[in-house]
Amino acid sequence: MAPYAAPLTGGCWILGCHGGAGVSTVIQALPGVGTDASRVWPAPVDGVRAPVVLVARTHFTGLQAAQGAARQWASGSLPWVSLLGLVLVADAPGRPPKPLRDLQRLVSGGVPRTWYLPWVEPWRCGDPIESHVPRQVTALGRDLHQTLGELYGRP
């Protein structure tokens, strides 16, 4: 992916590793925290490293896409990116099969931090995201606010 420059309207860029990763859900669940990177690595603005959170579904294709993005970042080819972590969004209710859990562990080892958002059936049915916010979303928001505060020297 080639970088692009655009204004950052939230604290960090939310970068979907593949179509349908859950970027819109993350942004709606955590208003003001991030800006959709439109599946492209953001470029630095005014020489400031771009803070990025990757998002992927927990199915095989999503995990492979996350692994590819993590490899690209780890290769050093994106020195302007400050990768904060990876949000894994459940692709189905219940516990993933063992091969997918193993792949999740492998992919998670290649990023600074991993958060997991569970399946939320009401979201699937079109209920407003803010009416069903699981504790994992609250924890993600708290962690991102803290990390961004440390990154920008704010309490």
VMD Tcl script that draws the C-alpha trace (Angstrom):
set ca {
  {0.00 0.00 0.00}
  {1.27 3.47 -0.85}
  {0.90 6.21 1.77}
  {-1.38 9.19 1.35}
  {-1.69 12.46 3.16}
  {-5.00 13.59 4.63}
  {-6.02 15.51 7.74}
  {-6.18 13.48 10.92}
  {-9.45 14.36 12.66}
  {-9.11 11.94 15.57}
  {-6.25 10.87 17.79}
  {-5.03 8.15 15.44}
  {-5.55 6.53 12.07}
  {-7.76 3.44 11.98}
  {-6.48 1.26 9.13}
  {-8.51 -1.68 7.90}
  {-6.30 -4.54 6.75}
  {-9.04 -5.72 4.36}
  {-12.54 -4.80 3.25}
  {-15.13 -5.36 5.96}
  {-12.53 -5.36 8.74}
  {-14.72 -3.37 11.14}
  {-13.18 0.10 10.87}
  {-16.57 1.82 10.76}
  {-17.67 -0.11 13.84}
  {-14.54 0.86 15.78}
  {-14.91 4.52 14.78}
  {-18.62 4.58 15.71}
  {-18.01 2.78 19.01}
  {-15.22 5.21 19.95}
  {-16.24 8.65 18.64}
  {-13.35 11.06 18.23}
  {-10.63 8.46 18.75}
  {-9.70 7.82 15.16}
  {-9.95 8.66 11.49}
  {-10.54 6.06 8.78}
  {-7.32 5.61 6.80}
  {-9.30 4.16 3.88}
  {-7.17 1.00 3.80}
  {-4.00 2.97 2.96}
  {-1.01 3.67 5.20}
  {-1.16 7.36 6.15}
  {1.78 9.65 5.42}
  {3.31 11.90 8.06}
  {1.96 15.42 8.31}
  {4.44 18.18 9.19}
  {7.10 15.58 9.99}
  {5.01 13.97 12.75}
  {4.85 10.18 12.78}
  {1.39 8.88 11.97}
  {-0.19 6.92 14.85}
  {-1.98 3.87 13.39}
  {-4.26 1.15 14.72}
  {-4.80 -1.82 12.41}
  {-8.21 -3.53 12.28}
  {-8.99 -7.03 10.98}
  {-11.68 -9.70 11.30}
  {-10.80 -12.95 13.00}
  {-11.44 -15.17 9.98}
  {-8.51 -16.67 8.07}
  {-8.45 -14.04 5.32}
  {-8.61 -11.21 7.85}
  {-5.81 -12.63 9.95}
  {-3.65 -13.15 6.86}
  {-4.25 -9.52 5.85}
  {-3.32 -8.35 9.37}
  {-0.19 -10.47 9.23}
  {0.76 -8.88 5.90}
  {0.26 -5.37 7.29}
  {2.27 -6.21 10.41}
  {5.09 -7.58 8.25}
  {5.09 -4.46 6.11}
  {5.36 -2.27 9.22}
  {8.01 -4.50 10.84}
  {10.14 -4.44 7.67}
  {11.05 -0.83 8.39}
  {9.56 0.41 5.13}
  {7.13 2.67 7.03}
  {9.41 4.69 9.34}
  {6.81 7.48 9.56}
  {4.23 5.12 11.12}
  {3.86 4.67 14.85}
  {1.91 1.41 15.05}
  {-0.14 1.37 18.25}
  {-1.60 -2.09 17.79}
  {-4.17 -4.33 16.16}
  {-7.90 -4.59 16.85}
  {-9.28 -8.05 16.06}
  {-13.03 -7.95 15.46}
  {-14.90 -11.25 15.89}
  {-16.27 -12.56 12.61}
  {-18.77 -14.91 14.28}
  {-20.22 -15.63 17.71}
  {-18.41 -18.01 20.01}
  {-14.84 -19.12 20.32}
  {-12.84 -19.39 17.08}
  {-11.54 -22.80 16.02}
  {-8.06 -23.75 17.25}
  {-6.28 -23.07 13.93}
  {-7.64 -19.51 13.95}
  {-6.76 -19.01 17.63}
  {-3.22 -20.16 16.83}
  {-3.01 -17.77 13.89}
  {-4.35 -14.93 16.09}
  {-1.54 -15.58 18.59}
  {1.04 -15.59 15.81}
  {-0.22 -12.34 14.27}
  {-0.55 -10.68 17.68}
  {3.13 -11.37 18.33}
  {4.04 -9.10 15.41}
  {2.37 -5.93 16.70}
  {2.89 -3.81 19.84}
  {-0.57 -4.49 21.27}
  {-3.70 -6.47 20.37}
  {-7.29 -5.82 21.38}
  {-10.17 -8.21 20.75}
  {-13.74 -7.05 20.14}
  {-16.37 -9.74 20.58}
  {-19.31 -10.56 18.36}
  {-22.24 -8.27 19.17}
  {-25.45 -9.71 17.73}
  {-27.49 -6.48 18.08}
  {-24.92 -4.67 15.88}
  {-25.44 -7.31 13.22}
  {-29.17 -6.66 13.37}
  {-28.71 -2.91 12.90}
  {-29.06 -1.69 16.47}
  {-27.14 1.51 17.18}
  {-23.58 0.75 18.20}
  {-23.73 3.05 21.22}
  {-26.68 1.09 22.65}
  {-24.61 -2.10 23.02}
  {-21.01 -1.32 23.97}
  {-19.18 -4.32 25.42}
  {-16.51 -3.81 28.07}
  {-13.80 -4.66 25.51}
  {-14.71 -1.51 23.54}
  {-14.50 0.57 26.71}
  {-11.08 -0.95 27.48}
  {-9.89 -0.27 23.93}
  {-10.95 3.37 24.20}
  {-9.23 3.78 27.57}
  {-6.02 2.16 26.28}
  {-5.96 4.28 23.12}
  {-6.55 7.52 25.05}
  {-3.71 6.60 27.42}
  {-1.36 5.56 24.60}
  {-2.10 8.69 22.57}
  {-1.61 10.83 25.65}
  {1.83 9.28 26.17}
  {2.64 9.65 22.47}
  {1.72 13.35 22.46}
  {2.96 14.12 25.98}
  {-0.50 14.66 27.47}
  {-1.82 13.26 30.76}
}
mol new
graphics top color blue
foreach p $ca { graphics top sphere $p radius 0.5 }
foreach p [lrange $ca 0 end-1] q [lrange $ca 1 end] { graphics top cylinder $p $q radius 0.2 }
display resetview
